Amino acid sequence: MEVIKSGPVAPKDPEKSRSCFFIMRGTEITGSSQPDGKGIQFLYEDCGRLACSAKLVGNITDQKMLDMLSTTKDFRKLVHSIGVSIEADDPSEEIQFVFQMYGKSDPYHSGTNIMMKVQANGAEEKIALDQVTWSEDDDITGQIRFEFEKANTFATASICFYLNDGYDAPAPEEERTIDFKCAEYYAMLEKSLIQTGNVYRLKQAIDKARAGKDVTVAYIGGSITQGAGAVPINTKCYAYQSFMSFCKVVDGTQRDNIYYVKAGVGGTPSEFGLLRYEQDVLRNGSVTPDVVIVEFAVNDEGDETQGECYDSLVRMIYQGPGSPAVILLFSVFANDWNLEERLSLVGRAYQLPMVSVKQAVVEQFYKKDGQGRVLSKRHFFFDLYHPTNVGHKIMADCLEYLFEKADQSAYPKEYSRFGIN
């Protein structure tokens, strides 16, 4: 019997068999313009944000592992290597990946920068942490940056942590394509509508726009209204997408007589909204809104008035220039929290249209395949606080559902609880 000797066998890559989890997976990124013409996407990972990403994207539930992601010392015990893949229109483009550790003596300068050039062709590049020269001043995991040679370059990125021996993570979930046309998705939108309320003013705005008269749709809120998490922020934010939905409900196209005002400022609650409305929405008397969407459901936790400022803002808008339709929009955080229970009392008292993103999506997050599941938290959230492009689209679709229902409704008499006819 002839024995055929095999040729040399390539060594197995030991990282291939390592347990791993994603903290980003197919996430849209872009390079915001810098003074030198280059672009940077910042992702802040301190204050528990990295652990949140591990839970949302990597399905990590082991609290010990989550806690280890906060300090550099424990991070190095947990993570063996980091895998990064980036895909852009130009696959030859190289993008610099930076994971910065904050230092003890000088948070932004004395810590380690883990750096790696990644070609934007979708292939994963890895860096082992034992190849990194570490600073003795390292303190906590700080921020991730993607540095582009040119500003306003768009790409999708994935970041995977490969674990040291002794640590295990759940197998990554199979990628899911969201069906925005399925019956289950439409049922989500139905659940978002807390109440249509009195739609007299909203129907007036729609009819006014159809008649070719000037109509302004305005948005005021925090960072979600600003568009945080949306890429690009100006066209993929829920505000602009729902503005386009309003135009579609009017006659299917964007019309020259329908105007858009976005007044979202990150970190601002409704008490600041009271101060900002005149300048940021009314533009010191140059703008007269017909529809105003108010979004402060995740920004008002620290409101000492327990909703009085929010009530005052809503009253001021409703009774202000243009006598606009006021819509209350309740966004949600990744921990399923918002202030809807408190703030919806205002909408019920004044019979205002109210849309709850929380009611639309939270139930979805805990469904299993085969039980009407459409999406997961990973699809909806960019981080603990802000939606992805998918999340912003869902918010816009919830508002579009309201616009359609209002348009189909019979004209009611205008509600006079505010003391006006």
LINRAPE-V970641 format. One record per pair of residues at least 24 apart in sequence whose C-alpha atoms are under 10 Angstrom apart, sorted by the first residue. I is the first residue (numbers start at 0). J is the second residue. If there is no record, write none. Layout:
i = (I:I)
j = (J:J)
This chain:
i = (14:14:14:14:14:14:14:14:15:16:17:17:17:17:17:17:17:17:17:17:18:18:18:18:18:18:18:18:18:18:18:18:18:19:19:19:19:19:19:19:19:19:19:19:19:19:19:19:19:19:20:20:20:20:20:20:20:20:20:20:20:20:20:20:20:20:20:20:21:21:21:21:21:21:21:21:21:21:21:21:21:21:21:21:21:21:21:22:22:22:22:22:22:22:22:22:22:22:22:22:22:22:22:22:23:23:23:23:23:23:23:23:23:23:23:23:23:23:23:23:24:24:24:24:24:24:24:24:24:24:24:24:24:25:25:25:25:25:25:25:25:25:25:25:26:26:26:26:26:26:26:26:26:26:26:26:26:27:27:27:27:27:27:27:27:27:27:27:27:27:27:27:28:28:28:28:28:28:28:28:28:28:28:28:28:28:29:29:29:29:29:29:29:29:29:29:29:29:29:29:29:30:30:30:30:30:30:30:30:30:30:30:30:30:30:31:31:31:31:31:31:31:31:32:32:32:32:32:33:33:33:34:35:35:35:36:36:36:36:36:37:37:37:37:37:37:37:38:38:38:38:38:38:38:38:38:38:39:39:39:39:39:39:39:39:39:39:39:40:40:40:40:40:40:40:40:41:41:41:41:41:41:42:42:42:42:42:42:42:42:43:43:43:43:43:43:43:43:44:44:44:44:44:44:44:44:44:44:44:45:45:45:45:45:45:45:45:46:46:46:47:47:48:48:48:48:48:48:49:49:49:49:49:49:50:51:51:51:51:51:52:52:52:52:52:52:53:53:53:54:54:54:54:55:55:55:55:55:55:55:55:55:55:55:56:56:56:56:56:56:56:56:56:56:57:57:57:57:57:57:57:57:58:58:58:58:58:58:58:59:59:59:60:60:61:61:64:64:64:67:68:68:69:69:69:69:70:70:70:70:70:70:70:71:71:71:71:71:71:71:71:71:71:71:71:71:72:72:72:72:73:73:74:74:74:74:75:75:75:75:76:76:76:76:76:77:77:77:77:77:77:77:77:78:78:78:78:78:78:78:78:78:79:79:79:79:79:79:79:79:79:80:80:80:80:80:80:80:80:80:80:80:81:81:81:81:81:81:81:81:81:81:81:81:81:82:82:82:82:82:82:82:82:82:82:82:82:82:83:83:83:83:83:83:83:83:83:83:83:83:83:83:83:84:84:84:84:84:84:84:84:84:84:84:84:84:84:85:85:85:85:85:85:85:85:85:85:85:85:85:85:86:86:86:86:86:86:86:86:86:86:86:86:87:87:87:87:87:87:87:87:87:88:88:88:88:88:88:89:89:89:89:89:89:90:90:90:90:90:91:91:91:91:92:92:92:92:92:92:92:92:93:93:93:93:93:93:93:94:94:94:94:94:94:94:94:94:95:95:95:95:95:96:96:96:96:96:96:97:97:97:97:97:98:98:98:98:98:98:99:99:99:99:99:99:99:100:100:100:100:100:100:100:100:100:100:101:101:101:101:101:101:101:102:102:102:102:102:102:102:102:103:103:103:103:103:104:104:104:105:105:105:106:106:106:106:106:107:107:108:109:109:109:109:109:110:110:110:110:110:110:110:110:111:111:111:111:111:111:112:112:112:112:113:114:114:114:115:116:116:117:119:119:119:121:121:121:121:123:123:123:123:124:125:125:125:125:127:151:151:152:153:153:154:155:174:175:175:175:175:176:176:176:177:177:177:177:177:177:178:178:179:179:179:179:181:181:182:182:183:183:183:183:183:184:184:184:184:184:184:184:184:185:185:185:185:186:186:187:187:187:187:187:187:187:187:187:187:187:188:188:188:188:188:188:188:188:188:188:188:188:188:188:189:189:189:189:189:189:190:190:190:190:190:190:190:190:190:191:191:191:191:191:191:191:191:191:191:191:191:191:191:191:191:192:192:192:192:192:192:192:192:192:192:192:192:192:193:193:193:193:193:193:193:193:193:193:193:193:193:193:193:194:194:194:194:194:194:194:194:194:194:195:195:195:195:195:195:195:195:195:195:195:196:196:196:196:196:196:196:196:196:196:196:196:197:197:197:197:197:197:197:197:197:197:197:197:198:198:198:198:198:198:198:198:198:198:198:198:198:198:198:198:198:198:199:199:199:199:199:199:199:199:199:199:200:200:200:200:200:200:200:200:200:200:200:200:200:201:201:201:201:201:201:201:201:201:201:201:201:201:202:202:202:202:202:202:202:202:202:202:202:203:203:203:203:203:203:204:204:204:204:204:204:204:204:204:205:205:205:205:205:205:205:205:205:205:205:206:206:207:207:207:207:208:208:208:208:208:208:208:208:208:209:209:209:209:209:209:209:210:210:211:211:211:211:212:212:212:213:213:213:213:213:213:213:213:214:214:214:214:214:214:214:214:214:214:215:215:215:215:215:215:215:215:215:215:215:215:215:215:216:216:216:216:216:216:216:216:216:216:216:216:216:216:216:216:216:216:217:217:217:217:217:217:217:217:217:217:217:217:217:217:217:217:217:217:217:218:218:218:218:218:218:218:218:218:218:218:218:218:218:218:218:218:218:219:219:219:219:219:219:219:219:219:219:219:219:219:219:219:219:220:220:220:220:220:220:220:220:220:220:220:220:220:220:220:220:220:220:220:220:220:221:221:221:221:221:221:221:221:221:221:221:221:221:221:221:221:221:222:222:222:222:222:222:222:222:222:222:222:222:223:223:223:223:223:223:223:223:223:223:223:223:223:223:224:224:224:224:224:224:224:224:224:224:224:224:225:225:225:225:225:226:226:226:226:226:226:226:226:226:227:227:227:227:227:227:227:227:227:227:227:228:228:228:228:228:228:228:228:228:228:228:229:229:229:229:229:229:229:229:229:230:230:230:231:232:233:234:235:235:235:235:235:235:235:236:236:236:236:236:236:236:236:236:237:237:237:237:237:237:237:237:237:237:237:237:238:238:238:238:238:238:238:238:239:239:239:240:240:240:240:240:240:240:240:241:241:241:241:241:241:241:241:241:241:241:242:242:242:243:243:244:244:244:244:244:244:244:245:245:245:245:245:245:245:246:246:247:247:247:248:248:248:248:248:249:249:249:257:258:258:258:259:259:260:260:260:261:261:262:263:263:263:265:266:266:266:266:267:267:267:267:268:268:268:268:268:268:268:268:268:268:268:269:269:269:269:269:269:269:269:269:269:269:269:269:269:269:270:270:270:270:270:270:270:270:270:270:270:270:271:271:271:272:272:272:272:272:273:273:273:273:273:273:273:274:276:276:276:277:277:280:281:281:281:281:284:286:286:287:287:287:287:287:288:288:288:288:288:288:288:288:289:289:289:289:289:289:289:290:290:290:290:290:290:290:290:291:291:291:291:291:291:291:291:292:292:292:292:292:292:292:292:292:292:293:293:293:293:293:293:294:294:294:294:294:294:295:295:295:295:295:295:295:295:296:296:296:296:296:296:296:296:296:296:296:296:296:296:296:297:297:297:297:297:297:297:297:297:298:298:298:299:299:299:300:300:305:305:306:306:306:306:306:306:307:307:309:309:309:310:310:310:310:310:311:313:313:313:313:314:314:314:317:317:317:317:318:318:318:322:324:324:325:325:325:325:326:326:326:326:326:326:327:327:327:327:327:328:328:328:328:328:328:328:328:329:329:329:329:329:329:329:330:330:330:330:330:330:330:330:330:331:331:331:331:331:331:331:331:331:331:331:332:332:332:332:332:332:332:332:332:333:333:333:333:333:333:333:333:333:333:333:333:333:334:334:334:334:335:335:335:335:335:335:336:348:348:349:349:349:349:350:350:350:350:351:352:352:352:352:353:353:354:354:354:354:354:355:355:355:356:356:356:356:356:356:357:359:359:359:360:360:360)
j = (79:80:82:125:127:161:162:163:161:161:79:80:160:161:162:163:164:166:167:168:79:160:161:162:163:164:165:166:167:168:169:170:171:57:78:79:80:81:82:159:160:161:162:163:166:167:168:169:170:171:53:54:56:57:58:59:82:158:159:160:161:162:167:168:169:170:171:172:52:53:54:55:56:57:58:59:81:82:83:157:158:159:160:161:168:171:172:49:50:51:52:53:54:55:56:57:58:59:157:158:159:160:377:382:52:53:55:56:57:83:84:155:156:157:158:159:160:377:381:382:56:57:83:84:85:155:156:157:158:159:174:377:378:84:85:86:121:154:155:156:157:158:174:378:85:154:155:156:157:158:228:230:377:378:381:387:388:85:86:87:153:154:155:156:157:228:229:230:231:381:387:388:85:86:87:145:151:152:153:154:155:156:228:229:230:231:145:146:147:149:150:151:152:153:154:155:156:229:230:231:232:94:144:145:146:147:148:149:150:151:152:153:154:230:231:146:147:149:150:151:152:153:231:147:149:150:151:152:149:150:151:150:148:149:150:147:148:149:150:151:146:147:148:149:150:151:152:94:145:146:147:148:149:150:151:152:153:94:95:144:145:146:147:148:149:150:151:152:96:143:144:145:146:147:150:151:97:142:143:144:145:146:98:141:142:143:144:145:381:382:98:99:140:141:142:143:144:382:68:69:98:99:100:139:140:141:142:143:382:69:70:100:101:139:140:141:142:139:140:141:140:383:140:141:142:382:383:384:140:141:142:143:382:383:383:333:334:382:383:384:333:377:380:381:382:383:159:160:377:333:376:377:383:333:334:375:376:377:378:379:380:381:382:383:159:171:172:375:376:377:378:380:381:382:159:160:168:169:170:171:172:377:168:169:170:171:172:376:377:167:168:169:168:169:167:168:166:167:168:140:139:140:138:139:140:141:100:101:137:138:139:140:141:99:100:101:102:110:111:133:136:137:138:139:140:141:137:138:139:140:139:140:128:139:140:162:128:129:162:163:128:162:163:164:166:160:161:162:163:164:165:166:167:127:128:159:160:161:162:163:164:166:126:127:128:129:160:161:162:163:164:125:126:127:128:129:130:159:160:161:162:163:113:115:123:124:125:126:127:128:158:159:160:161:162:115:117:122:123:124:125:126:127:157:158:159:160:161:115:116:117:118:121:122:123:124:125:126:156:157:158:159:160:117:118:119:120:121:122:123:124:125:155:156:157:158:159:117:118:119:120:121:122:123:124:145:154:155:156:157:158:117:118:119:120:121:122:123:153:154:155:156:157:118:119:120:121:152:153:154:155:156:119:120:152:153:154:155:118:119:120:152:153:154:118:119:120:121:122:117:118:119:120:116:117:118:119:120:147:148:149:117:118:119:120:146:147:148:118:119:144:145:146:147:148:149:154:144:145:146:147:148:143:144:145:146:147:158:142:143:144:145:146:140:141:142:143:144:145:137:139:140:141:142:143:144:133:134:136:137:138:139:140:141:142:143:136:137:138:139:140:141:142:134:135:136:137:138:139:140:141:135:136:137:138:139:136:137:138:136:137:138:136:137:138:139:141:141:142:136:134:135:136:137:138:134:135:136:137:138:139:140:141:135:136:137:138:140:141:137:141:142:143:143:143:144:145:145:145:146:145:154:155:156:154:155:156:157:156:157:158:159:158:158:159:160:161:161:230:231:231:230:231:230:230:378:373:374:375:378:373:374:378:372:373:374:375:378:389:373:374:373:392:393:396:371:373:371:373:363:370:371:372:373:359:360:363:371:372:373:374:393:359:396:397:400:359:371:356:358:359:360:361:362:363:373:393:396:397:354:355:356:358:359:360:393:394:396:397:398:399:400:401:354:358:359:397:400:401:354:355:356:357:358:359:360:362:397:328:329:353:354:355:356:357:358:359:360:394:396:397:398:400:401:328:352:353:354:355:356:358:359:397:398:400:401:404:327:328:329:343:346:347:351:352:353:354:355:356:358:359:401:343:346:347:350:351:352:353:354:355:401:326:350:351:352:353:354:401:402:404:405:408:326:346:347:348:349:350:351:352:353:405:411:414:324:349:350:351:352:405:408:410:411:412:413:414:324:325:326:350:351:352:401:402:404:405:406:408:409:410:411:412:413:414:324:405:406:408:409:410:411:412:413:414:289:290:322:323:324:325:351:405:410:411:412:413:414:289:290:291:323:324:325:326:352:401:402:405:406:410:324:402:403:404:405:406:407:408:409:410:411:289:290:323:324:406:410:245:249:257:288:289:290:323:324:406:245:246:248:249:250:257:289:290:402:405:406:249:406:249:256:257:289:245:246:249:250:254:255:256:257:289:246:248:249:250:254:256:257:249:256:254:255:256:257:255:256:257:254:255:256:257:258:287:288:289:254:255:256:257:258:259:287:288:289:290:242:256:257:258:259:260:286:287:288:289:290:291:321:323:241:242:245:246:257:258:259:260:261:280:287:288:289:290:291:292:323:324:242:258:259:260:261:262:279:280:281:286:287:288:289:290:291:292:293:323:325:242:259:260:261:262:263:276:279:280:288:290:291:292:293:294:325:326:328:260:261:262:263:264:269:272:275:276:279:280:291:292:293:294:295:261:262:263:264:265:266:267:268:269:271:272:275:276:292:293:294:295:296:297:298:328:262:263:264:265:266:267:268:269:271:272:293:294:295:296:297:298:299:262:263:264:265:266:267:294:295:297:298:384:385:263:264:265:266:294:295:297:298:330:331:384:385:386:391:261:262:263:264:265:292:293:294:295:330:385:391:261:262:263:264:265:261:263:264:265:385:386:387:388:391:263:264:265:381:382:384:385:386:387:388:391:380:381:382:384:385:386:387:388:389:390:391:381:385:386:387:388:389:390:391:392:387:388:391:388:388:261:388:387:388:389:390:391:392:395:386:387:388:389:390:391:392:394:395:386:388:389:390:391:392:393:394:395:396:397:398:262:263:292:391:392:394:395:398:391:392:395:391:392:393:394:395:396:398:399:391:392:393:394:395:396:397:398:399:400:402:395:398:399:395:399:395:396:398:399:400:402:403:395:398:399:400:401:402:403:399:402:399:402:403:399:400:402:403:406:402:403:406:289:286:288:289:288:290:286:288:291:291:292:293:293:294:295:298:295:297:298:299:295:297:298:299:294:295:296:297:298:299:300:301:302:308:309:293:294:295:296:298:299:302:306:307:308:309:310:311:312:313:295:299:302:303:304:306:307:308:309:310:311:312:308:309:312:308:309:311:312:313:308:309:311:312:313:315:316:312:312:315:316:316:319:316:316:319:320:321:320:320:321:319:320:321:322:323:316:319:320:321:322:323:324:325:317:320:321:322:323:324:325:316:317:321:322:323:324:325:326:316:317:322:323:324:325:326:327:323:324:325:326:327:328:352:353:354:398:325:326:327:328:329:353:326:327:328:329:330:354:327:328:329:330:337:338:339:342:327:328:329:330:331:332:336:337:338:339:340:341:342:343:355:329:330:331:332:336:337:338:339:384:330:337:338:337:338:342:337:338:341:342:338:341:342:343:344:345:342:345:341:342:345:342:344:345:346:349:345:345:346:349:351:345:349:417:349:351:417:419:417:418:419:419:351:352:350:351:352:353:351:352:353:354:398:401:351:352:353:354:355:352:353:354:355:356:394:397:398:353:354:355:356:357:358:394:354:355:356:357:358:384:385:386:394:355:356:357:358:360:361:380:383:384:385:386:356:357:361:380:382:383:384:385:386:357:361:364:376:377:379:380:381:382:383:384:385:386:361:376:383:384:360:361:362:364:376:383:361:416:417:414:415:416:417:413:414:415:416:414:398:401:402:405:398:401:394:397:398:400:401:394:397:398:390:393:394:395:397:398:394:393:394:397:390:393:394)
